[in-house]
């Protein structure tokens, strides 16, 4: 009888709502601010910008992060809203989903130069794999404007004052191919285990994937894991491990804290960088320097308790800067990655993407055409190569 009562008590305890996982914030979408918009020292006074972003995982409460990372003056966000999009590639909101965001209870906030701000949470049911409209009104001068330049999709804006609460997209008559100010979206959840960040360059950014289709390899990875993990894209086109770029953002080591280590709910990072150090001018011909940077990233991520997945560098024979000498550097770095104990796991993107008849180049049916960037089919193969258990 005593054992029976004990079994009943254990069953009740296991089934009790008190044992349910507590709700917490997890990142569902992110982008890495890449640079300041040229010629915007005065900012975008009286503009409303409606950014279209594609979330990975869903939730029933949402909050947004905005960035003044490249601003040199304080920037007032006079009004900010979020809504579900009424359809693909449209600035029109799904009726009934428009929400006004607050910051510590206030509808506006001023972000100091170089800073990010995060909104309060607001109730909104957000399905996985869906589009959101994040609208930002900047009433006053303040610049330069922080943006992410390569998005592979459209967003919209108006110069006609505060139109952030408009469900209709009629006021948003101008189009942009950049995300302005918005850098992250979080959902509050009891089901997601956390988020995974993809740290990379233009290949991670989705360069030359089908426009507006959200077929970057991190998007396609998200389709596999979005009931368990959010997937955050920290790719910047042209980014390098060792050198900054005017349009390609700060080097990966210097942006690691901003774009990876402080992401909401992050538990793992896929490190896929190095090709631009090799193929861009000035070329890095010493693989030891690239390897040292990769080891530093792994160490710093481990110090924050993250799992680190190292990704091999994909082929580039046929690209305009290819030489056999630079190929030897790529091979040396990949040999290190495959055998390194610095990573918790690896994903061999090189082995997945390369042409079996000539491993120095991308498989023709995976090649977007420039011999550096995979196309949609190649991105699909990369996403499938990531072992979910490693995340």
N, C-alpha and C positions, 0 to 999 in steps of 0.2 A: 504493500500500500504506500509506503514511504517513497519507494522508487517511482511509483505511478504519479504521485503528487509532484515529485521533483521534475519528472518529464513534462507534465502539464505546465509547470511554472516556467521551464526553459522554453517551451513552445510559445507561450504567451509573450515572454520577454522578447523572443526573436521576431514575433509578428507585430510587436508594439510600434506605433508611430514614433515613439520616443527614440527608437533605434534607427530611424531613417537618417540618411546622410543630410547634414545641414546644408542649406542653400549657400552658394558662394559665387563670386564673380569669376568668369572664365572668358578669355578672349575668343571671339568668333571671326573677326576680320581685323587686319592691320595692314598698313603700308608704311614704308620707311620714308620720311621726308628726304627728298633727294637734293634740293637746292632752293635758292631764291629765284623767283621769276625775274628775269632781266628787266630793268627799267621800271621797277615798281617801288621806288623809294617812298613814294607817297601812299602806297598801298592801294586798296580798292574802296575808297570812300563811297558810301551809299549803294554798294553792290549787295545783291543776294546771290549766293552761289549754291546750286543744288547738285551735290555730289551723289552719284549713283555708286553704291558699293555692294558687293556680293558676299553675303555671310556664308560661313561654313556650317556651323552648328546652330541649332535653334534654342529658344528659351521664351519665357513669359515676362521677363523684365529686362530692360536694356539701358545702357548708358554709353556715352560717346566721349572720345578723347580728341581734343583739338590742339594744334601745335603752332607756336610762334618761334620755331626752332631757328629760323634764319632771319627773324626780325631784329632790327637794331633799335626799335622804339617800342614802347608799350602799345598793345593792340587790343582794342575793345571789340569783343564779340557781343553785339547789341541784342541779338535774338538768334536762337538756335532751335531747330525742330528736327524731328525724325518721323518718318512714315514708311510704310510699305509701298513699293512701287506698284502702279496699276498694271504694269506689263513690262516687257523687255524694252530697254532703250527709250524710256519715256520719263519726262519730268513730272508727270501727273501721278498723284498719290492715290492709292486705293482708298475709296471713301470710308470714312470712319476710323482711319488709322493714324491720322496726324496727331502728334504729341509735341507739346512745348517742353523743352528741356530747361532745367534750372541748375544753378551752381551755388550750392549752399543756400538754396531757397530763393536766390535771385535769378531773374530772367536774363541778366547780362553779367559779364565778367571781363576784366581786363587782364590779359596775359603779359607778364613782363618779357623783355627781350630774351630769346633763347629758351623759353619755358613751354611746358605743356599744361593744359588744364583738363579736368575730367568732370563730366556732368554728374548730377544726382541721377539715381535710377528712376525709371518711369515704367509703368505697366504697359506692355505691348507684346502680344503674341507674335513671335518671329519664327517662321518655319525655317528649318535647315535648307541650305542651297537656294536662298531667295535673295531678291534685290531690295535694298533699302535706299531711301532718299534722305541724305543728311544735308539740311539747308542752313546756311550761315549768313547772317547779315552783319556787315562791318560798316557802321555809320560814319566813322571818322578816319582821317588819314593815319597810317601806321604801316611801316614797311621795313625792308622789302617783304614781299608775300612768300610765305612758305608753301611749297607744293611738292607733289610727286609727279614727275614729268611723263613717265611712260605707263599708261594704264591699260591700253588695248581695249578701251571702251569710251563711250561718250559721257560727259556730264554737261550741265547747263547753267547759265547765269543770266542775270538781268542787272542793268545799271539803274533801275527804277525804284530804289529804296527797299524797304522791308517787305518782302513778299514770301517770307519763310513759312507763313501759316497757310498759304494758298494751296488748296487741294488740286486745283487746276494747274496745269503746267503752261498755260497760255502766256504768262508774263515772261517765261524763260525762253526768250527768242534767240539767244546766242549760245553757241556750243563751244565746249572746250574738251581737249583730250588729256587733261591733267586733273588730279585731285588737289583741291586747294584747302589747306588748313586741317581737314579731317585726317587723323592718323590711326584711329582705332575704334572698334566697337566691341563691347563686352555684353554677355548675357548672364543673368543670374539663374543658377541651375542647381538641381540636386542630382543630376544624372551624369553630367560630363565629368571626366576624370581630370581634365586640365587642357592645356593647349600645347601644340608643337609649333615651333618657329622654323621656317625655312630661310636660312641666311644665305644670300647669293647675289648674283649679278643679273644680266639681262635674260639669261636662260630661265632663272627663277622668276624674274619679272614677267615672263610670258612673251618676250619679244617675238613678233611675227606669228603668233598663234592667231586663230580666226577672231576677227574683230567682234567684240561684244558677246562672245560665246562662253567666256569663262572656262577656257580649256588649258590654262597654264598648268604645269605639272602639280603645283600645290593645290589647285582647285580640284584636279582629278584625284589627288590623294585624299582630299577632304570628302569626296563622294564615297570613299571607302570607310572612313572613320567617323563621320559626323554625328553618329549616335553616342560616341565615346569621347571624342576629342575635338576641340577647335583647332583649325589650321590657320596660321598667321604667316603672311608673305612679307618677308623682310628683304626681298630682292631689290636692287637698284641697278638699272642698266649702266654698264660701264664700270661698275664698282671693282675695286682692287683690294687686296689684302694689305699692301704696303704703302700705297700712295693715294693721296686725295685726288679728286677731279673736280673741275669747275662745275660740271653738270652731272657728274657721276657720284657725288656725295663724298663724305669723309671715308677714309679707309676702314675696312671691316673691323679692325681692332679698336679704332677710336669710337666707332658707333655701336660697339657690342653692348654696352650698358643700356643705351637708349632703345635700341631696336630689338634686343633679345632678352637680356637679363631682367629687365623690369616689365616685361609684358605680363599681362594679367593671367594668372594661373599657369604660367609656363612650367612644363615638366621635362621637355626635351627639345633639342635643337639639331637640325640637319645642316651641316656645314658644307656648302658647295661653292667654293670660291677658288680662284687661282688662275683661271684661263686668261683673264685680262692682264694680270701681272706678266704673263708669258707673252701674249700676242700684241699687247699695246706698246707703243713707244712712250718712255724708254723701256725696252724689254728687260725683264729680270731673267738672267741666264744662270743664276746660281740657285739650284733647287733648295739648298740648305736654308736660304732666307725665307722662301715660301713655306717650307716645312716648319721652321721656327715659329712663324706667325700662326699656322694651324695648331701647333702644340699650345701656344699661348691661349688661343680661343678655347681649346678643350679644357685647359687647366682652369681658366677663369669661370667657365660654365660649370665645371665640376665643383668649384668652390661655392657655387650657389645651389648645389644639390641637383643639378640638371643632368639628364642623360645626354650624351653627345654621340651623334651618328655622323661619321665622316663619309663624304661622297667623293668618289674619284672624278677626275676632270675629263670631260668628254672630248672627242677628237675634233680637229679643225683643219685637216688637210684640204686644200682648195680655197680656204679663206685667204684674203689678200696679203696677210703678213706671215703666212706659214713658211717655215724653213725646217730642214732636218735637225738643225741645231736646237731650235725651239721645241720641236717634237721630243727631243731627248730630255729636255727639262720636264715636260709633261709626264713622260714615262717615269722619270726618277721620282717625281712627287707621288704619282699613283702607286709605285712600288712601296713607298713609305706608308701611304694610307692603308693599303691592303694588309700590311704586316704590323701596323702600329698598335701598341697597347694603350695609346693615349685616348682612343675612342672606345665607347661601350659596344659599338657595332659599326659596320660599314654598309653602305649601299653602293654597289659597283655600277654606277651610271655608265662608265666607259664601256664595260663589257656588254651592257644592254643596248647601247646606241651604236657601237662601232660596226663597220662593214666587215663581215667575216673574210671577204676576199681581199680587203685592204684595211687592217685595223687602225690605220692612221686617219681614216675619214669616217664620217657618219654614214650609216646605212642609207642608200639612196631613197628608200621609201619612208625613212624617218627624217630626211633632210628637208628643211623648209625651202632650201634653194641657195642659201648663201654659204653653206658648208661649215657654219659655226652654230647656227640655231636649229634645233629640231623643230618640226612642225607638230600639228595636233597629235598625229599618230605616235611620233617620238615621245611627246610629253606623256601620252597615255602609257607607253612602255616604261617610262621612268617612274611614274606614279605606282604602277603595279610592282615595280622592283623593290619598293620599300616594304620591309617586313613589319607588319603591324605590331608584333610582339616587341620589337626593338624600341617602340615609342613609349 
